[in-house]
Amino acid sequence: MTEKTIHEGRNVKRFREMLGIKQEALASALGDDWNQKKISLLEGKESIESTILEGVAKALKVPVDAIKNFTEEAAYNIIGNTITNNDNVASISLINNNPIFNPIDK
């Protein structure tokens, strides 16, 4: 089995989008040296310099390790565990597994 490479820039983008933060807002949080174009370029990098990654993680309020270690498999596991643990009983109750059909309606 081959080890998958972590694309840190793509992970920054994923976290930014999950948090509903626009590139411009992240750039603003990082300081005057940053702009939307620079964030876009950063999100295209497979590997990000550690001091920059620390600043981005702080601005996004996520741990650096979350950006460094985020994978599709981890996301699927989190989603899978979230859906199956009945935390969201209200939406689950909307699914009717035993529908009743009235023959007169047919």
DSSP file (Angstrom, degrees, kcal/mol; ACC not computed):
  #  RESIDUE AA STRUCTURE BP1 BP2  ACC     N-H-->O    O-->H-N    N-H-->O    O-->H-N    TCO  KAPPA ALPHA  PHI   PSI    X-CA   Y-CA   Z-CA
    1    1 A M              0   0    0      0, 0.0     2,-0.3     0, 0.0     0, 0.0   0.000 360.0 360.0 360.0 129.9    0.0    0.0    0.0
    2    2 A T        -     0   0    0      1,-0.1     2,-0.4     0, 0.0     0, 0.0  -0.609 360.0-118.0 -85.8 142.9    1.4    3.4   -1.0
    3    3 A E        -     0   0    0     -2,-0.3     2,-0.3     1,-0.0    -1,-0.1  -0.637  28.3-129.1 -80.1 131.8    1.5    6.2    1.5
    4    4 A K        -     0   0    0     -2,-0.4     2,-0.3     1,-0.1    -1,-0.0  -0.591  18.3-124.0 -82.8 140.5   -0.6    9.2    0.4
    5    5 A T        -     0   0    0     -2,-0.3     2,-0.5     1,-0.0    -1,-0.1  -0.625  20.0-125.9 -82.8 140.3    1.0   12.6    0.5
    6    6 A I        -     0   0    0     -2,-0.3     2,-1.0    62,-0.1     3,-0.1  -0.751  13.6-149.7 -85.5 128.2   -0.7   15.3    2.5
    7    7 A H     >  -     0   0    0     -2,-0.5     4,-2.0    63,-0.2    40,-0.2  -0.831  12.6-172.1 -99.3  97.0   -1.4   18.4    0.5
    8    8 A E  H  > S+     0   0    0     38,-2.6     4,-2.3    -2,-1.0    38,-0.2   0.860  81.0  53.6 -62.4 -38.8   -1.2   21.1    3.1
    9    9 A G  H  > S+     0   0    0     36,-2.1     4,-2.1     1,-0.2    -1,-0.2   0.917 109.4  48.1 -62.8 -42.9   -2.4   23.9    0.8
   10   10 A R  H  > S+     0   0    0     35,-0.3     4,-2.4     1,-0.2    -1,-0.2   0.872 110.5  52.8 -64.7 -36.1   -5.5   22.0   -0.1
   11   11 A N  H  X S+     0   0    0     -4,-2.0     4,-2.7     2,-0.2     5,-0.2   0.884 105.8  53.1 -67.7 -37.6   -6.2   21.2    3.5
   12   12 A V  H  X S+     0   0    0     -4,-2.3     4,-2.8     1,-0.2    -2,-0.2   0.938 110.5  48.6 -58.7 -45.5   -5.9   25.0    4.3
   13   13 A K  H  X S+     0   0    0     -4,-2.1     4,-2.8     2,-0.2     5,-0.2   0.915 110.1  51.2 -61.3 -43.8   -8.6   25.5    1.7
   14   14 A R  H  X S+     0   0    0     -4,-2.4     4,-2.8     2,-0.2     5,-0.2   0.945 113.3  43.8 -59.9 -49.2  -10.8   22.8    3.1
   15   15 A F  H  X S+     0   0    0     -4,-2.7     4,-2.0     2,-0.2    -1,-0.2   0.926 113.5  51.7 -62.5 -43.6  -10.7   24.2    6.6
   16   16 A R  H  <>S+     0   0    0     -4,-2.8     5,-2.7    -5,-0.2     4,-0.3   0.929 114.0  43.6 -58.1 -46.1  -11.2   27.7    5.3
   17   17 A E  H ><5S+     0   0    0     -4,-2.8     3,-1.1     1,-0.2    -1,-0.2   0.894 111.0  53.6 -69.0 -39.5  -14.2   26.7    3.3
   18   18 A M  H 3<5S+     0   0    0     -4,-2.8    -1,-0.2     1,-0.3    -2,-0.2   0.846 111.3  47.6 -62.3 -32.3  -15.7   24.5    6.1
   19   19 A L  T 3<5S-     0   0    0     -4,-2.0    -1,-0.3    -5,-0.2    -2,-0.2   0.489 114.1-120.1 -87.1  -3.6  -15.4   27.5    8.4
   20   20 A G  T < 5 +     0   0    0     -3,-1.1     2,-0.5    -4,-0.3    -3,-0.2   0.819  61.4 148.1  71.4  31.3  -17.1   29.8    5.8
   21   21 A I      < -     0   0    0     -5,-2.7    -1,-0.2    -6,-0.2    -2,-0.1  -0.867  40.4-137.9-103.7 129.0  -14.1   32.1    5.6
   22   22 A K     >  -     0   0    0     -2,-0.5     4,-2.2     1,-0.1     3,-0.2  -0.432  24.5-112.3 -79.2 157.8  -13.3   33.8    2.3
   23   23 A Q  H  > S+     0   0    0      1,-0.2     4,-2.6     2,-0.2     5,-0.2   0.884 118.4  54.8 -56.4 -40.4   -9.7   34.1    1.0
   24   24 A E  H  > S+     0   0    0      1,-0.2     4,-2.3     2,-0.2    -1,-0.2   0.892 107.5  49.2 -61.8 -40.5   -9.8   37.9    1.5
   25   25 A A  H  > S+     0   0    0      2,-0.2     4,-2.1    -3,-0.2    -1,-0.2   0.893 111.5  48.5 -68.2 -40.1  -10.8   37.5    5.2
   26   26 A L  H  X S+     0   0    0     -4,-2.2     4,-1.5     2,-0.2    -2,-0.2   0.923 111.0  51.3 -64.5 -43.4   -8.0   35.0    5.8
   27   27 A A  H  X S+     0   0    0     -4,-2.6     4,-1.0     1,-0.2     7,-0.3   0.914 109.7  50.0 -58.4 -43.9   -5.6   37.3    4.1
   28   28 A S  H >< S+     0   0    0     -4,-2.3     3,-0.6     1,-0.2    -1,-0.2   0.891 108.9  51.8 -62.6 -40.3   -6.8   40.2    6.3
   29   29 A A  H 3< S+     0   0    0     -4,-2.1    -1,-0.2     1,-0.2    -2,-0.2   0.779 107.1  54.5 -67.6 -26.2   -6.4   38.0    9.4
   30   30 A L  H 3< S-     0   0    0     -4,-1.5    -1,-0.2    -3,-0.3    -2,-0.2   0.663 116.0-107.6 -84.4 -16.7   -2.8   37.2    8.4
   31   31 A G    X<  -     0   0    0     -4,-1.0     3,-1.6    -3,-0.6    -1,-0.3  -0.589  42.6 -48.5 121.2 179.6   -1.7   40.8    8.1
   32   32 A D  T 3  S+     0   0    0      1,-0.3    -1,-0.1    -2,-0.2    -4,-0.1   0.716 121.9  64.9 -65.9 -23.8   -0.8   43.5    5.6
   33   33 A D  T 3  S+     0   0    0     -3,-0.2     2,-0.3    -6,-0.1    -1,-0.3   0.569  94.2  79.2 -75.6  -7.0    1.6   41.3    3.6
   34   34 A W    <   +     0   0    0     -3,-1.6     2,-0.3    -7,-0.3    -3,-0.1  -0.736  50.2 164.8-108.1 150.2   -1.3   39.1    2.6
   35   35 A N     >  -     0   0    0     -2,-0.3     4,-1.9     1,-0.0     5,-0.2  -0.911  52.7 -89.8-148.1 175.8   -4.0   39.4   -0.1
   36   36 A Q  H  > S+     0   0    0     -2,-0.3     4,-2.4     1,-0.2     5,-0.2   0.888 123.7  53.2 -58.4 -42.3   -6.5   37.1   -1.8
   37   37 A K  H  > S+     0   0    0      1,-0.2     4,-2.2     2,-0.2    -1,-0.2   0.893 108.1  50.1 -61.6 -41.5   -4.0   36.2   -4.6
   38   38 A K  H  > S+     0   0    0      2,-0.2     4,-2.3     1,-0.2    -1,-0.2   0.872 109.9  50.5 -67.1 -37.3   -1.4   35.1   -2.1
   39   39 A I  H  X S+     0   0    0     -4,-1.9     4,-2.5     2,-0.2    -2,-0.2   0.915 109.2  52.4 -64.5 -42.9   -3.9   32.9   -0.2
   40   40 A S  H  X S+     0   0    0     -4,-2.4     4,-0.5     1,-0.2    -2,-0.2   0.917 111.2  46.1 -59.0 -44.6   -4.9   31.3   -3.6
   41   41 A L  H >< S+     0   0    0     -4,-2.2     3,-0.9     1,-0.2     4,-0.4   0.894 110.8  53.4 -64.8 -40.2   -1.2   30.6   -4.3
   42   42 A L  H >< S+     0   0    0     -4,-2.3     3,-1.5     1,-0.3    -2,-0.2   0.899 103.9  55.7 -60.6 -42.2   -0.7   29.2   -0.8
   43   43 A E  H 3< S+     0   0    0     -4,-2.5    -1,-0.3     1,-0.3    -2,-0.2   0.642 103.1  57.4 -68.7 -13.4   -3.7   26.9   -1.2
   44   44 A G  T << S+     0   0    0     -3,-0.9     2,-0.3    -4,-0.5    -1,-0.3   0.543  85.5 100.7 -90.6  -8.4   -2.0   25.4   -4.3
   45   45 A K    <   -     0   0    0     -3,-1.5   -36,-2.1    -4,-0.4   -35,-0.3  -0.610  60.1-154.8 -84.2 134.6    1.2   24.4   -2.4
   46   46 A E  S    S+     0   0    0     -2,-0.3   -38,-2.6     1,-0.2     2,-0.4   0.879  87.2  31.0 -70.4 -38.1    1.7   20.8   -1.4
   47   47 A S  S    S-     0   0    0    -40,-0.2     2,-0.4   -39,-0.1    -1,-0.2  -0.977  73.4-159.5-126.5 135.8    4.0   21.8    1.5
   48   48 A I        -     0   0    0     -2,-0.4     5,-0.1    -3,-0.1    -6,-0.0  -0.933  31.8-101.5-118.2 136.2    3.8   25.1    3.5
   49   49 A E     >  -     0   0    0     -2,-0.4     4,-2.8     1,-0.1     3,-0.4  -0.248  35.1-121.2 -53.5 138.4    6.6   26.6    5.5
   50   50 A S  H  > S+     0   0    0      1,-0.2     4,-2.3     2,-0.2     5,-0.2   0.840 109.1  51.0 -58.6 -39.5    6.1   25.9    9.2
   51   51 A T  H  > S+     0   0    0      2,-0.2     4,-1.6     1,-0.2    -1,-0.2   0.892 113.8  45.3 -67.4 -36.8    6.0   29.5   10.4
   52   52 A I  H  > S+     0   0    0     -3,-0.4     4,-2.5     2,-0.2    -2,-0.2   0.919 112.2  51.8 -68.6 -43.3    3.4   30.4    7.7
   53   53 A L  H  X S+     0   0    0     -4,-2.8     4,-2.7     1,-0.2    -2,-0.2   0.882 107.9  52.5 -61.6 -38.8    1.4   27.3    8.5
   54   54 A E  H  X S+     0   0    0     -4,-2.3     4,-2.2    -5,-0.2    -1,-0.2   0.907 110.5  47.8 -63.0 -41.8    1.3   28.2   12.2
   55   55 A G  H  X S+     0   0    0     -4,-1.6     4,-2.3     2,-0.2    -2,-0.2   0.902 112.7  48.0 -65.6 -41.6    0.0   31.7   11.3
   56   56 A V  H  X S+     0   0    0     -4,-2.5     4,-2.5     2,-0.2     5,-0.2   0.928 111.6  50.1 -64.7 -45.2   -2.7   30.3    9.1
   57   57 A A  H  X>S+     0   0    0     -4,-2.7     5,-2.3     1,-0.2     4,-0.9   0.904 111.4  49.1 -60.5 -41.5   -3.7   27.7   11.7
   58   58 A K  H  <5S+     0   0    0     -4,-2.2     3,-0.4     2,-0.2    -1,-0.2   0.917 111.4  49.1 -63.9 -43.2   -4.0   30.4   14.3
   59   59 A A  H  <5S+     0   0    0     -4,-2.3    -2,-0.2     1,-0.2    -1,-0.2   0.871 116.0  42.8 -64.7 -36.3   -6.0   32.6   12.0
   60   60 A L  H  <5S-     0   0    0     -4,-2.5    -1,-0.2     2,-0.2    -2,-0.2   0.575 108.5-128.2 -84.2  -9.6   -8.4   29.7   11.2
   61   61 A K  T  <5 +     0   0    0     -4,-0.9    -3,-0.2    -3,-0.4    -4,-0.1   0.897  68.2 121.2  60.6  42.8   -8.4   28.7   15.0
   62   62 A V  S   <S-     0   0    0     -5,-2.3    -1,-0.3    -6,-0.1    -2,-0.2  -0.944  71.0 -95.5-128.4 153.7   -7.5   25.1   14.2
   63   63 A P    >>  -     0   0    0      0, 0.0     4,-1.2     0, 0.0     3,-0.6  -0.380  27.6-126.0 -66.1 146.5   -4.4   23.1   15.4
   64   64 A V  H 3> S+     0   0    0      1,-0.2     4,-2.4     2,-0.2     3,-0.4   0.896 111.9  58.7 -57.1 -40.6   -1.5   23.0   13.0
   65   65 A D  H 3> S+     0   0    0      1,-0.2     4,-2.3     2,-0.2    -1,-0.2   0.815  97.2  60.6 -61.8 -29.7   -1.6   19.2   13.2
   66   66 A A  H <> S+     0   0    0     -3,-0.6     4,-1.0     2,-0.2    -1,-0.2   0.913 109.9  41.3 -63.3 -41.1   -5.1   19.2   11.9
   67   67 A I  H  < S+     0   0    0     -4,-1.2     3,-0.2    -3,-0.4    -2,-0.2   0.899 116.9  48.9 -71.8 -40.6   -3.9   20.9    8.7
   68   68 A K  H  < S+     0   0    0     -4,-2.4    -2,-0.2     1,-0.2    -1,-0.2   0.825 122.1  32.2 -67.9 -31.9   -0.8   18.7    8.5
   69   69 A N  H  < S+     0   0    0     -4,-2.3    -1,-0.2    -5,-0.2    -2,-0.2   0.414  81.5 126.7-111.2   1.0   -2.7   15.4    9.0
   70   70 A F     <  +     0   0    0     -4,-1.0     2,-0.3    -3,-0.2   -63,-0.2  -0.420  32.2 169.3 -66.3 129.4   -6.1   16.0    7.4
   71   71 A T     >  -     0   0    0     -2,-0.2     4,-2.0     1,-0.1     5,-0.1  -0.910  48.6-111.6-134.1 163.3   -7.0   13.3    4.8
   72   72 A E  H  > S+     0   0    0     -2,-0.3     4,-2.7     1,-0.2     5,-0.2   0.898 118.9  55.9 -59.4 -40.5  -10.1   12.3    2.9
   73   73 A E  H  > S+     0   0    0      1,-0.2     4,-2.4     2,-0.2    -1,-0.2   0.905 106.4  49.7 -60.4 -42.3  -10.2    9.1    5.0
   74   74 A A  H  > S+     0   0    0      2,-0.2     4,-2.5     1,-0.2    -1,-0.2   0.907 110.8  50.0 -63.0 -41.3  -10.3   11.1    8.2
   75   75 A A  H  X S+     0   0    0     -4,-2.0     4,-2.7     1,-0.2     5,-0.2   0.923 110.9  48.7 -62.9 -44.4  -13.1   13.3    6.9
   76   76 A Y  H  X S+     0   0    0     -4,-2.7     4,-3.0     1,-0.2    -1,-0.2   0.898 111.4  50.4 -63.1 -39.6  -15.1   10.2    5.9
   77   77 A N  H  X S+     0   0    0     -4,-2.4     4,-2.6     2,-0.2     5,-0.2   0.914 111.7  47.6 -63.9 -42.8  -14.5    8.6    9.3
   78   78 A I  H  X S+     0   0    0     -4,-2.5     4,-2.0     2,-0.2    -2,-0.2   0.934 115.3  45.0 -63.9 -45.6  -15.7   11.8   11.1
   79   79 A I  H  X S+     0   0    0     -4,-2.7     4,-2.3     2,-0.2    -2,-0.2   0.925 113.7  50.2 -63.9 -44.9  -18.8   12.1    8.8
   80   80 A G  H  X S+     0   0    0     -4,-3.0     4,-1.7     1,-0.2    -2,-0.2   0.908 112.8  45.6 -60.7 -43.7  -19.5    8.4    9.2
   81   81 A N  H  X S+     0   0    0     -4,-2.6     4,-0.7     1,-0.2    -1,-0.2   0.840 112.3  52.3 -69.2 -33.1  -19.3    8.6   13.0
   82   82 A T  H  <>S+     0   0    0     -4,-2.0     5,-0.6    -5,-0.2     3,-0.4   0.898 110.9  46.2 -69.9 -40.9  -21.3   11.7   13.2
   83   83 A I  H ><5S+     0   0    0     -4,-2.3     3,-0.6     1,-0.2    -2,-0.2   0.858 113.8  47.0 -71.9 -35.8  -24.2   10.3   11.1
   84   84 A T  H 3<5S+     0   0    0     -4,-1.7    -1,-0.2     1,-0.2    -2,-0.2   0.526  93.9  74.2 -88.6  -4.5  -24.5    7.0   13.0
   85   85 A N  T 3<5S-     0   0    0     -4,-0.7    -1,-0.2    -3,-0.4    -2,-0.1   0.301  97.8-121.6 -97.1  13.8  -24.4    8.2   16.6
   86   86 A N  T X 5 +     0   0    0     -3,-0.6     3,-0.6     2,-0.1    -3,-0.1   0.699  68.3 135.9  61.0  23.1  -28.0    9.6   16.7
   87   87 A D  T 3 <S+     0   0    0     -5,-0.6     2,-0.7     1,-0.3     3,-0.2   0.841  72.2  50.7 -64.7 -31.6  -26.8   13.1   17.7
   88   88 A N  T 3>  +     0   0    0     -6,-0.3     4,-1.6     1,-0.2     3,-0.4  -0.515  66.3 154.9-108.4  64.3  -29.2   14.5   15.1
   89   89 A V  H <>  +     0   0    0     -2,-0.7     4,-2.3    -3,-0.6    -1,-0.2   0.822  66.6  63.0 -61.8 -33.9  -32.4   12.7   16.2
   90   90 A A  H  4 S+     0   0    0     -3,-0.2     4,-0.4     1,-0.2    -1,-0.2   0.923 107.9  40.3 -60.2 -46.2  -34.7   15.4   14.7
   91   91 A S  H >4 S+     0   0    0     -3,-0.4     3,-0.7     1,-0.2     4,-0.3   0.838 113.4  55.0 -74.3 -30.5  -33.5   14.9   11.1
   92   92 A I  H >< S+     0   0    0     -4,-1.6     3,-1.6     1,-0.2    -1,-0.2   0.874 100.8  59.3 -67.9 -35.9  -33.4   11.1   11.5
   93   93 A S  T 3< S+     0   0    0     -4,-2.3    -1,-0.2     1,-0.3    -2,-0.2   0.661  91.5  70.2 -68.6 -14.1  -37.0   11.1   12.6
   94   94 A L  T <  S+     0   0    0     -3,-0.7     2,-0.6    -4,-0.4    -1,-0.3   0.664  81.0  87.7 -75.3 -15.0  -38.0   12.7    9.3
   95   95 A I    <   -     0   0    0     -3,-1.6     2,-0.8    -4,-0.3    -3,-0.0  -0.757  68.4-155.4 -88.6 121.0  -37.2    9.5    7.5
   96   96 A N        -     0   0    0     -2,-0.6    -3,-0.1     1,-0.1    -2,-0.1  -0.844  14.4-179.9 -99.9 107.1  -40.2    7.1    7.5
   97   97 A N  S    S+     0   0    0     -2,-0.8    -1,-0.1     1,-0.2    -2,-0.0   0.624  79.7  44.9 -81.1 -12.9  -38.9    3.5    7.1
   98   98 A N  S    S-     0   0    0      2,-0.0    -1,-0.2     0, 0.0     2,-0.0  -0.604  78.6-172.2-129.4  71.5  -42.5    2.1    7.1
   99   99 A P        -     0   0    0      0, 0.0     2,-0.5     0, 0.0    -2,-0.0  -0.331  14.8-140.1 -67.3 147.4  -44.6    4.2    4.9
  100  100 A I        -     0   0    0      2,-0.0     2,-0.5    -2,-0.0    -2,-0.0  -0.935  12.9-159.8-110.2 125.3  -48.4    3.5    4.9
  101  101 A F        -     0   0    0     -2,-0.5     3,-0.0     3,-0.0     5,-0.0  -0.897  11.6-141.0-106.8 131.2  -50.2    3.7    1.6
  102  102 A N    >>  -     0   0    0     -2,-0.5     3,-1.1     1,-0.1     4,-0.6  -0.807   6.4-150.4 -89.6 118.1  -53.9    4.1    1.5
  103  103 A P  G >4 S+     0   0    0      0, 0.0     3,-0.5     0, 0.0    -1,-0.1   0.762  95.3  62.5 -62.2 -23.5  -55.3    1.9   -1.3
  104  104 A I  G 34 S+     0   0    0      1,-0.2    -2,-0.0     2,-0.2    -3,-0.0   0.848  96.9  58.6 -69.0 -32.4  -58.2    4.4   -1.8
  105  105 A D  G <4        0   0    0     -3,-1.1    -1,-0.2     1,-0.3    -4,-0.0   0.734 360.0 360.0 -66.8 -22.2  -55.6    7.1   -2.8
  106  106 A K    <<        0   0    0     -4,-0.6    -1,-0.3    -3,-0.5    -2,-0.2   0.475 360.0 360.0 -77.3 360.0  -54.4    4.9   -5.7
